[in-house]
Amino acid sequence: MTRLILFNKPYDVLSQFTDPGVPGQGTSGLRRTLSDFVSVPAVYPAGRLDRDSEGLMLLTDDGRLQARIADPRFKLAKTYLVQVEGAPDPAALERLRRGVTLNDGPTRPAEAEAIDPPALWPRDPPVRFRKSVPDHWLRLTLREGRNRQVRRMTAAVGLPTLRLVRWTIGPWSLDGLAPGEWREGDPAAR
């Protein structure tokens, strides 16, 4: 039977089971990894999430499901809640919706909207606060997955990312999971 694990990856956790930055030491405690939270044998991440990002990761023991989730050819939608520095104007949102040109080429169009601050857990450490610079929240849905893409897209429209939380991947959602928690998911919900 295929297993699918939905995991809420906390900030400052590597999206793999060992720390490659410490040769021969594995999980020595220098940097937290998935093995600090998930003790299910023979599951592997279906995609990555940067160490400085939070939110939904999917882990599975099925190589085909893993490839389907992670492969951009399948255009599985991923929704992010993004706290940005500055105020998103209609022109910036429209640029995100059309796609922006990054140093590795143009992005696909994204769904982008300004939202009220979501009811999220506090981040540890907290996001820096600056009285002179406002911050706002966006909901971005992408159908591709380049390295640090959300951060690069928001920066390209003049809105540097302060906090990034992946909320959904396809039909799977983070709803009800606190940071560091996981639950079984339905692999057939593709």
C-alpha angles and dihedrals in degrees: 000000000000116000124211120186122196108205130184102218112209124222114278096025122124114236093231136069098248135039108243090188090075108056113216094001102088109182098003094153095254092113126011117246137182089273089068088065112020120055097173110128123236099010122128134192117267096213132339140269120201118252090245093051128081137206145050121021124170121214124187143170092218114092094199093051089046091053093046092052095045101038113097090210089076091055093216105184117243119193122205132190105216128191108204135188110244134019119295110230123197092260093056092048091048091052089053090048092052094042128254131239114247128182089270094049139277120328124228115259114278133206105245132178138157112243139184114265106284123233098255134155116265113268119237109243096027122239111263114260123214119187093205097052121058122218129209139182129243133188110217125183117194133184097200133053118218124165110287088343100157092050092048093047095051091046090051090060093045098261110112114205116247099174131011125194121177105216105176141017110193107307095344120097140189092228112141098008120118119208110288094019127115139186138185115268134199108262090195092063091091 
